[in-house]
Amino acid sequence: MSNGALPSISAAQLQTYLQSKNWLKDGVVGKVATVWHRNDSDEAEVVVPLSPEVRDYEEQLKAALVSLAAYEKRNIADVVDDLVGAAVNVVAVRVIGEDTSDGSIPIEDGVLLIRKAKELLYAAAMAVYSKRRQFSGSPPKDAKEYMDSLLLGQTEVGSYVVKVIAPLDASTGPSHPAEDSSLTELVAHSLVVGLSALRDASSHYQVNNEIAVFERAVAMGASSNMCDALLGFSGKDRSRHFEVKVSTPSGPLFARDTAVFSFNLRDLDALESASSYYKNDYVLLDREIIGSVKHLHRPQVDEVGTITVQAPVGGSERSVEIQLGPEDYHMGIVAHDRKALVRCRGDVHVKGRTTKLLNPRDFAVVDLRSLF
């Protein structure tokens, strides 16, 4: 190495890297340094100083890097890049469109991209603490410190790429099977698992048009916040493909690795449906409901009336409001008096606690024998 300044790495980072590369710590030099060897080489040895308080700490750290680079037969700069990468979580978002092919992007969408990248990590961080359809409000103290530690990295060549870097710190996250995991690693794990679940659910939804498939993804960390962040990557006009690359740090949960999630324009409709579902504001097209009439309402001066039917919708019982003309409303009265079931087809709009059947058709009182 030249006589220039020592790269911004620590002895702890170097030891983490050695451990991830199957080096063995088999010696200690007093309270000064640790000694690392390999089973596949009698000559390979790296001596790592224990603390910056150690005499000639920087020179010893340089010597350790020289030894490591010699074993790996690489230049020291490449080794240092990997050392730094092993201690951070990097999320790179690449947007692909005709107007980004030269590595630039309209400033409005560039600002949106950075904001949505932060929101994506907010969603992953909040999912570490609890799994919810939608998050709001300020994050817990540890998560806020994590969000404040995020850095913007250097852009990459190819389309337009923004990188967010989360340094790996010594603090641990909330209760978790891997108790010595840092919050940075827990968030990285949360992001990878949540994106995987959301991608799988979206693929299933595009084939089967079953909105309830997104419910299972919540338990894996998916949320409306994650969906909205992803949708923002496509630009304000929703006109770009995009790719999310998550480079995870080494730690108890998994070895350093990179996961890539690609989304095209066709995927955006599924993400919009998922976001609406998580916010309890979605429409199920062309569904038939069958249930009992619980309430009737028709103003005296109006021929159109509204009945409320208790019926299963998307796997749960809901009170569905149906607006009917004079003849169908009369049939609804008869069904209510006889405690008979009714059926009707239309588009089910779920919004909060309210459920309405839009464009109702084929209303009928059900003969119980026809159900069996």
VENKABEL-V644152 format. One line per field, one symbol per residue. psi: psi as a letter, one per 20 degrees, with the letter a starting at -180 (. if undefined). burial: + if it has 9 or more other C-alpha atoms within 8 Angstrom, else -. A space follows every 50 residues. Layout:
psi = ???
burial = ???
This chain:
psi = qrjaqpqmrrhggghggghhjkqpokqpnckgrqpprqhjphhpppopqh qiiqpkghhhhghghggghggilrqhghggghgghijrppopopqorhjj hjjrqphghgggggghgghghgghghihhqoqhpqraqrrgghghghiiq qprpqrpocppppppoqoriqqarpqhnhjprhghhgggggggghgghgg hggghhgikohihighhgijiqrhggghgghhhirhjljqrrpppooqrq ahhqrprpppoqprhhihgghgggghghjlnrpoqmqpqpaqohqppoqh jphprpqppoqpokiqpqoppppqrgghhghhgghghikqqqqqqapoop ocjppqoqlqrlpqppohhii.
burial = --------+-+-++++++++--++---+---+++++++-----+++++++ ---+--+--+++++++++++-----+--++--+++++++++++++++--+ +-+++---++-+++-+++++++++++++--+++++-------++-++--+ --------++++++++++---++-------+++++++++++++++++++- ++-++-----+-++--+++++++++++++++++++--+++++++++++++ +-+-+++---+-+++-++-+++++++++++++-+--+-++++++-+-+-- --++++++++++-----+++++++++-++-+++-++---+++++++++++ +---++++-+--++++------
